[in-house]
Amino acid sequence: MDHGELDPSRGAAWLDWWQRVNQVLNVEPELEAEVPAEIVQLAQARAQARLAKDFSRSDQLRDELSARGWEIRDTKDGQKLTRRGGA
């Protein structure tokens, strides 16, 4: 990903793979337990937009998440989604 060698379809395939693995191993239980499905979908769409270098769409999705009370931050380990205080 860092070298721009992962196209959007491969990125989506990796996200799908991760979701299947997480369903079995429950590595991110708080994500499934606390985050509504539509918020998870918006976050995944944003990740795909970033992989496609569609930063305008990525910003739109970040703003939509913010309007719904969620903060998404990009870190060296990937994006982190948290509920904003007071939301």
N, C-alpha and C positions, 0 to 999 in steps of 0.2 A: 504494500500500500504506500509506503513512504516514497517509493520510487515511481509511482504512477503506473505500475504494471498490473494493477488489478482493475479490470473493467467492471462496470455496474452489474452486469449479469453474474459475473463470478463473485462480486461482493454480496449480491443478494443470495447466491447459493451458500456462501459462507455463513451469512446471518441465519438462514434457514437451518443449516447444519447445527449451528450453535444452539438454536432454540430446541431442536430435537435432543441434543446432548443434555441441555439444561433440564429438560423435562424428566430425564432419567436420573441424572446425578444431583439435580437440585442445587447447583452451584450458586445460583442467584435467587434464592427463595423469596427475598424481599421484593424483587422486581415483579414476580408473578403475583405475590400476595397483596401488594399495596398499590400497584400502578394499574389503572384501568386499561383495558385492551386498546382502546382508541388512542391513548397516550403512547403506549408502546408502539403502535403502528406509526404514529407521527414521528417518533424518535427513530424508528427504523427507516422511514422514508427520508428523514434528514441525513442519516448515515449514508444512504444510497446516493443522495444528491451530492454529498461531499465527495464520495468516491468518484462520481462523474464530473467533479469539479464545477458543479452547478451551484455556485455559492449564493447566487440570488435566491434560488429555491430553498437552499439550506437556511438562509436568513429568514425567509418567510415562515418556514416550518418552526424555527426557533421562536419567532414572535408569536406564532399560534400556540405553541406550548406555554410560553410565558403568559399569554392571555388566559390560559386555562389553569394557571397557578403552578407551573412546573418550570424548573431551571435546568438547562442542559449546558454542560461545559465540556470543552474538548481538552483532553489530557493526553499525556504520552501513552497512556494505556487504553485510549479510546474515549468515547463520550460517556459522561456521567450524568445521569438524570436524577434529580431530587425535587421533592415538593418544596415550594417556596414557603417561608414562614408566613403564617397568617392566611394561608390559602385553604 
